[in-house]
């Protein structure tokens, strides 16, 4: 009994440890532990040592981040950690315990670029949050008195190196769930990994990638984006020709019920002076689900209709070299096309689909859109970008359709320029005879469609 009482007294005074053991982290205010951490005597810290304030924990949490600790645990306190914008530093591992909610403070984040977590020019940063959530108030930011903006991110990385984010759920932001760009003294971020994360109900994108070298995104879910265009699950879209999209790998991810394209690669700002792009999607699943194709209280008045499952656009005649590839990916129940490649020059970066499946496109109402409702469209909208549409491979791909229509169609809004350098084979399951509609001006085009003889998968 005396032993238990002694332990209780020690615990109430702050952190303690048995002889020979590392200090135990207790979720209580502890001025001595704070001072020891700042002095470099402790490398592991508990954010609650700086004080938990149920009304506003910004100052405490920012002080904990700035303390110099190598590892910072943010404990579950039974209530949210309510905060204003926070700045992250490098050489730090942040561990959010299961159940932790980092919640944007109501009425704050008035600046158009105010993000929940921002890191600029930092290196060696780890954020682990299995079972933890970062949440903002998207619907507040979409209405007065807030000014219209699309940059209130959940986590914004600008010019950072060696960053790992895993296990987090980021939701209802006023911009993107995750944002990766250059910043500080660097025109790109480098060696960024986002793993086992969820981006849900964000305003602009689940993940925006502007400029990065060595990006790995795996085992993530990007869902229910709506608010302002492009409203994609993921958008790889540089701002200037000096931005880089080099060695970007997105694997084993699900893109679901986003109001725009589920996957968007838009390279208009890049030129022949840019670094060659290398973008690879592996084993990704893209879909709209039946429940989200109807109006709901969570989405816009018309519901989340979705656009293409996969969209690649604006790779101009004077665009970058390189390769954009989709390997073993599946699109199904997409709002519009399973895949859309538009304004894509045959002389710039190549687009390759290998062993991809496109199932049941055009499931959303798409009111007023009477265009060619085909599973895969090659679309020349702007001849000023290219008059040489093409540079695309379909290697052993599959289309599962329920309507009599071409599997692939070339559509030209202005002029009759034709198609170049398109190759491969697509197996088709569905009514009617498998067909293509590519026009008559074909140069080095040997794309074939065949009726699938193997069981549908």
matplotlib code that plots the C-alpha trace (Angstrom):
import matplotlib.pyplot as plt

x = [0.0, 2.8, 4.5, 1.4, 1.1, 4.7, 4.2, 1.1, 3.0, 5.9, 3.5, 1.7, 5.0, 5.8, 7.8, 9.6, 11.4, 12.6, 16.4, 18.0, 14.9, 14.2, 11.9, 8.3, 6.1, 3.1, 0.3, 0.7, 2.2, 5.9, 8.0, 11.1, 10.8, 10.3, 13.5, 15.5, 14.3, 15.2, 18.6, 19.2, 19.1, 16.1, 15.7, 12.2, 9.4, 5.7, 3.7, 1.5, 4.5, 4.0, 0.4, -2.8, -5.5, -8.8, -9.6, -6.3, -3.1, -1.2, 1.4, 2.1, 2.3, 4.5, 6.9, 7.1, 7.9, 10.6, 12.0, 14.9, 13.6, 14.4, 11.1, 7.9, 4.8, 1.4, -0.8, -4.5, -6.0, -9.7, -10.3, -9.0, -5.8, -7.3, -4.7, -4.0, -1.4, 1.8, 5.3, 7.3, 11.0, 13.4, 15.5, 12.3, 10.0, 6.4, 4.3, 0.6, -1.0, -4.1, -7.2, -5.4, -7.3, -5.4, -8.3, -8.2, -9.5, -12.8, -12.7, -9.0, -7.1, -8.2, -5.2, -5.6, -2.5, -2.9, -2.3, -2.5, 1.1, 3.7, 7.4, 9.6, 13.2, 13.3, 15.1, 14.8, 11.2, 9.0, 5.3, 3.6, -0.1, -1.7, -5.2, -4.8, -6.5, -5.8, -9.1, -10.0, -13.3, -13.7, -17.3, -16.5, -13.7, -16.1, -18.3, -18.1, -16.5, -13.7, -12.1, -12.1, -8.8, -7.6, -4.3, -5.4, -3.6, -3.5, 0.3, 2.3, 5.9, 7.9, 11.5, 11.9, 14.2, 13.9, 10.3, 8.2, 4.5, 2.6, -0.6, -2.4, -5.9, -6.2, -9.7, -11.9, -9.1, -9.5, -7.1, -5.2, -4.9, -1.2, 0.9, 4.5, 6.4, 9.7, 10.3, 12.9, 16.2, 15.2, 13.0, 11.7, 11.2, 13.3, 13.0, 9.4, 7.3, 3.6, 2.5, -0.7, -2.5, -6.0, -7.0, -10.8, -13.2, -10.6, -11.4, -9.1, -7.1, -6.3, -2.6, -1.0, 2.5, 4.1, 7.8, 9.6, 12.5, 12.0, 8.4, 6.9, 3.1, 1.9, -1.1, -3.0, -6.7, -7.7, -11.4, -14.4, -12.6, -14.9, -14.9, -12.8, -11.2, -9.5, -11.0, -8.7, -7.7, -4.1, -2.8, 0.7, 0.8, 3.9, 3.7, 6.8, 9.2, 11.8, 9.7, 10.5, 8.5, 11.3, 11.0, 7.5, 6.0, 2.4, 1.6, -1.2, -3.4, -7.1, -8.7, -12.4, -15.4, -13.5, -15.5, -12.8, -10.5, -9.4, -5.8, -4.6, -1.2, -1.2, 2.2, 1.4, 4.1, 6.9, 9.0, 11.9, 14.1, 12.6, 14.0, 12.5, 9.5, 9.3, 5.9, 4.8, 1.4, 1.5, -1.4, -3.8, -7.6, -9.8, -13.5, -16.8, -19.1, -22.8, -23.6, -21.6, -23.1, -26.2, -26.8, -25.8, -25.5, -21.7, -21.2, -22.3, -25.9, -25.6, -23.6, -20.1, -20.2, -16.5, -14.8, -12.1, -10.5, -7.1, -6.4, -3.1, -3.0, -1.1, 2.1, 2.9, 5.1, 7.7, 7.0, 9.2, 10.7, 10.3, 7.7, 4.3, 3.2, 0.3, 1.0, -1.6, -4.1, -7.9, -10.6, -14.3, -17.6, -15.9, -17.9, -16.8, -14.0, -11.9, -8.9, -8.5, -5.3, -5.6, -3.4, -0.6, 2.2, 3.8, 7.2, 7.1, 7.0, 5.5, 2.3, 2.1, -0.7, 0.4, -2.0, -4.6, -8.3, -11.1, -14.5, -18.0, -17.2, -19.7, -21.7, -22.4, -25.3, -22.9, -25.9, -25.5, -22.5, -23.5, -20.0, -18.4, -19.1, -16.3, -14.1, -10.9, -10.6, -7.7, -8.7, -7.1, -8.6, -5.9, -3.9, -1.8, -0.4, 0.2, -0.9, 0.8, -1.5, 0.0, 2.9, 0.8, 1.1, -1.5, 0.2, -2.2, -5.0, -8.6, -12.0, -15.1, -18.1, -21.8, -22.6, -21.9, -19.3, -15.6, -13.2, -10.9, -11.9, -9.9, -11.8, -10.5, -12.3, -10.5, -9.2, -8.3, -4.7, -4.8, -3.0, 0.7, 2.7, 0.1, 0.7, -0.5, -3.5, -6.7, -8.9, -12.6, -15.5, -19.0, -21.8, -21.1, -17.9, -14.8, -13.8, -11.7, -12.6, -9.3, -10.0, -8.1, -5.0, -2.9, 0.9, 2.7, -0.5, -1.0, -3.3, -5.6, -8.7, -9.7, -12.6, -11.5, -11.5, -10.4, -12.8, -13.6, -11.6]
y = [0.0, 2.4, 1.5, 2.4, 5.7, 6.6, 5.9, 8.0, 10.9, 10.6, 10.5, 13.6, 15.5, 14.8, 12.2, 9.5, 6.3, 3.2, 2.9, 2.1, 2.8, 5.7, 8.4, 7.6, 10.1, 11.3, 13.4, 16.2, 19.6, 19.3, 22.4, 20.5, 18.1, 21.1, 22.8, 19.6, 19.1, 22.6, 22.2, 19.1, 16.7, 14.8, 13.7, 12.3, 14.7, 14.7, 17.6, 17.7, 18.8, 22.2, 22.3, 21.2, 23.9, 22.7, 26.1, 26.7, 24.6, 26.4, 28.0, 24.8, 22.6, 25.1, 25.3, 21.6, 21.4, 24.0, 22.5, 20.7, 17.2, 14.5, 12.7, 14.4, 12.4, 14.2, 12.2, 11.5, 13.9, 12.9, 16.1, 17.7, 19.6, 22.9, 24.9, 27.8, 27.3, 25.4, 25.5, 22.2, 21.9, 19.3, 16.7, 15.7, 12.7, 13.5, 10.7, 11.3, 8.7, 6.8, 8.8, 12.2, 14.9, 18.0, 20.4, 23.8, 26.5, 27.9, 31.5, 31.3, 30.5, 33.7, 33.9, 32.2, 30.2, 29.4, 25.6, 23.3, 22.1, 23.8, 22.9, 25.1, 24.1, 21.4, 18.1, 14.8, 15.1, 12.2, 12.4, 9.2, 9.1, 5.7, 6.2, 10.0, 12.8, 16.3, 18.2, 21.6, 23.3, 23.3, 24.4, 27.5, 28.6, 28.2, 30.9, 34.5, 36.1, 34.0, 35.2, 32.7, 30.7, 27.2, 27.0, 26.2, 22.8, 20.0, 19.4, 21.6, 20.7, 23.4, 22.7, 19.9, 16.8, 13.4, 13.5, 10.5, 10.9, 7.8, 6.6, 10.0, 10.9, 14.5, 15.8, 18.8, 21.2, 24.5, 23.3, 20.0, 17.3, 17.1, 19.5, 19.0, 21.8, 23.7, 26.5, 28.3, 28.0, 24.9, 24.7, 21.3, 18.9, 15.7, 12.2, 12.5, 9.4, 9.4, 6.0, 4.5, 7.8, 9.0, 12.3, 12.8, 15.6, 18.2, 21.4, 21.2, 18.0, 15.0, 15.5, 18.2, 17.5, 20.7, 20.0, 17.0, 14.6, 11.1, 10.9, 7.7, 7.5, 4.1, 2.4, 5.6, 6.5, 9.8, 10.3, 12.7, 15.8, 18.7, 22.4, 24.0, 22.7, 20.5, 18.5, 15.5, 12.7, 13.4, 16.2, 16.3, 19.8, 22.0, 25.8, 26.7, 25.1, 24.9, 22.6, 18.9, 15.7, 13.2, 9.6, 10.0, 6.6, 6.1, 2.5, 0.5, 3.6, 4.0, 7.1, 7.2, 9.5, 12.7, 15.3, 15.9, 13.5, 10.8, 10.9, 14.0, 14.7, 18.2, 19.3, 22.6, 24.7, 22.3, 22.8, 21.2, 23.1, 21.2, 18.1, 14.9, 13.7, 10.2, 9.4, 5.9, 4.6, 1.0, -1.2, 1.7, 1.4, 4.2, 4.3, 6.0, 4.1, 4.0, 5.7, 8.8, 9.2, 10.6, 14.0, 13.9, 16.4, 16.0, 17.1, 19.8, 20.1, 17.8, 15.1, 14.0, 13.0, 12.6, 13.1, 10.7, 8.0, 8.8, 12.1, 13.1, 16.5, 19.4, 17.7, 20.1, 20.0, 22.0, 20.0, 17.8, 14.5, 11.5, 8.8, 8.8, 5.2, 3.3, -0.3, -2.8, -0.1, -0.5, 2.2, 1.3, 3.1, 6.3, 9.5, 9.9, 8.1, 5.5, 7.3, 10.6, 11.8, 15.3, 17.8, 15.3, 15.6, 12.6, 14.3, 14.9, 12.7, 9.3, 7.9, 4.1, 2.0, -1.6, -4.3, -1.8, -2.4, 0.1, -1.1, 0.5, 4.2, 7.0, 6.1, 9.7, 11.7, 14.2, 16.4, 18.4, 16.4, 14.8, 14.2, 10.9, 8.6, 6.1, 4.2, 5.8, 9.2, 10.8, 14.4, 17.3, 20.4, 23.0, 22.9, 25.7, 23.1, 20.4, 19.4, 16.0, 14.2, 10.8, 9.1, 6.6, 2.9, 0.4, -2.8, -5.7, -3.6, -4.5, -2.7, -4.1, -2.2, -2.5, -0.4, -0.7, 1.9, 2.2, 1.3, 4.2, 7.4, 10.3, 13.6, 16.9, 20.1, 22.2, 21.0, 17.6, 16.8, 13.1, 10.8, 9.7, 7.0, 5.0, 1.3, -1.7, -4.0, -3.7, -6.7, -5.8, -7.5, -6.2, -6.1, -5.5, -5.9, -4.3, -1.2, 2.0, 5.4, 7.1, 8.9, 8.4, 10.5, 8.0, 7.9, 5.0, 3.8, 0.1, 0.0, -3.1, -4.1, -7.7, -9.5, -10.9, -14.6, -14.9, -14.6, -11.1, -10.0]
z = [0.0, 0.9, -2.4, -4.4, -2.5, -3.2, -6.9, -7.0, -5.4, -7.8, -10.7, -9.5, -9.4, -13.0, -14.9, -13.1, -13.8, -12.1, -11.6, -15.0, -17.0, -19.5, -18.1, -18.2, -20.1, -18.1, -19.5, -16.9, -16.8, -15.8, -15.6, -14.6, -17.6, -19.9, -18.6, -18.9, -22.5, -23.5, -21.8, -23.9, -21.0, -22.4, -26.0, -25.6, -24.6, -24.0, -25.3, -22.3, -20.2, -21.7, -20.6, -22.3, -22.7, -23.9, -25.4, -27.3, -27.0, -29.7, -27.6, -25.6, -28.7, -30.6, -27.6, -27.5, -31.2, -30.7, -27.6, -29.2, -28.4, -30.9, -30.2, -29.2, -28.2, -28.5, -26.0, -26.1, -23.5, -23.9, -25.8, -29.0, -29.1, -30.5, -32.3, -34.7, -37.5, -36.3, -37.8, -37.8, -37.5, -38.7, -36.8, -35.1, -34.8, -33.8, -32.5, -32.2, -30.0, -31.1, -30.6, -30.8, -32.7, -33.8, -34.4, -36.1, -33.8, -34.9, -36.3, -36.9, -40.1, -41.7, -43.9, -47.2, -46.7, -43.1, -42.7, -39.8, -40.0, -42.2, -42.7, -44.8, -45.6, -42.9, -43.0, -41.2, -40.1, -39.1, -38.3, -37.1, -36.2, -36.5, -35.2, -35.0, -37.0, -38.2, -38.9, -40.1, -40.7, -44.5, -44.6, -42.5, -44.9, -47.9, -46.6, -45.3, -43.4, -44.7, -48.0, -50.8, -50.8, -51.6, -49.7, -46.1, -46.1, -43.5, -43.9, -46.2, -47.0, -48.8, -49.7, -47.2, -47.3, -45.8, -44.5, -43.5, -42.8, -41.9, -40.3, -40.3, -41.3, -42.6, -43.2, -44.0, -44.8, -46.7, -49.3, -49.7, -47.2, -48.1, -50.2, -51.5, -53.2, -53.1, -50.7, -48.7, -50.6, -52.6, -55.7, -54.7, -51.8, -51.8, -50.4, -49.2, -48.1, -47.3, -46.1, -44.7, -44.6, -45.4, -47.0, -46.7, -47.5, -48.4, -50.3, -53.3, -53.5, -51.3, -52.3, -54.4, -55.7, -57.2, -57.1, -55.7, -56.3, -54.9, -53.7, -52.4, -51.7, -50.7, -49.0, -48.8, -49.4, -51.1, -50.9, -51.1, -52.2, -53.2, -52.9, -55.7, -58.9, -59.6, -56.7, -57.5, -55.3, -56.3, -58.6, -59.9, -61.3, -61.3, -61.3, -63.3, -65.8, -63.0, -60.9, -60.8, -60.8, -60.7, -59.4, -58.2, -57.2, -56.1, -55.2, -53.6, -53.2, -53.5, -55.0, -54.3, -54.7, -55.6, -57.4, -60.0, -61.7, -59.3, -60.6, -62.4, -64.0, -65.5, -66.9, -68.8, -67.1, -67.8, -71.0, -72.8, -70.4, -67.5, -65.9, -67.5, -65.6, -64.1, -62.6, -61.8, -60.5, -59.4, -58.2, -57.7, -57.4, -58.7, -58.3, -57.5, -55.2, -55.7, -52.5, -53.4, -56.9, -55.3, -53.6, -50.0, -47.1, -47.3, -50.8, -53.3, -54.1, -57.1, -55.3, -56.0, -59.7, -60.5, -63.8, -65.3, -63.3, -64.7, -66.5, -68.1, -69.8, -71.4, -72.2, -75.0, -78.1, -76.2, -73.0, -70.9, -71.8, -69.6, -68.8, -67.0, -66.5, -64.9, -64.0, -62.8, -62.1, -62.1, -62.6, -62.1, -61.9, -62.8, -63.2, -66.8, -68.7, -67.2, -68.7, -70.4, -72.2, -73.6, -75.4, -75.2, -77.7, -79.3, -79.0, -75.3, -72.2, -73.0, -71.4, -70.8, -69.5, -68.7, -67.6, -66.5, -66.4, -67.1, -65.9, -66.1, -67.0, -67.1, -64.1, -62.9, -64.4, -66.0, -66.9, -70.0, -71.2, -74.4, -75.6, -76.6, -73.6, -74.2, -71.7, -72.9, -74.7, -76.5, -76.7, -78.6, -77.2, -77.8, -81.1, -79.6, -77.2, -79.8, -83.3, -82.8, -80.4, -79.4, -77.7, -75.8, -75.2, -74.0, -73.1, -72.4, -71.0, -70.5, -71.0, -69.3, -70.7, -70.8, -73.8, -77.6, -78.2, -79.1, -76.4, -77.4, -79.3, -80.6, -80.2, -81.7, -80.8, -83.5, -86.8, -88.0, -87.0, -86.5, -84.2, -84.0, -82.3, -80.4, -79.8, -77.9, -77.4, -75.4, -74.6, -74.5, -72.7, -73.5, -76.1, -79.8, -81.7, -80.1, -81.9, -82.0, -83.4, -84.1, -87.4, -90.7, -90.2, -88.4, -88.3, -86.7, -84.9, -84.5, -81.4, -81.5, -79.7, -79.3, -77.7, -74.3, -74.1, -70.5, -67.6, -66.4, -63.4]

ax = plt.figure().add_subplot(projection="3d")
ax.plot(x, y, z, "-o")
ax.set_aspect("equal")
plt.show()
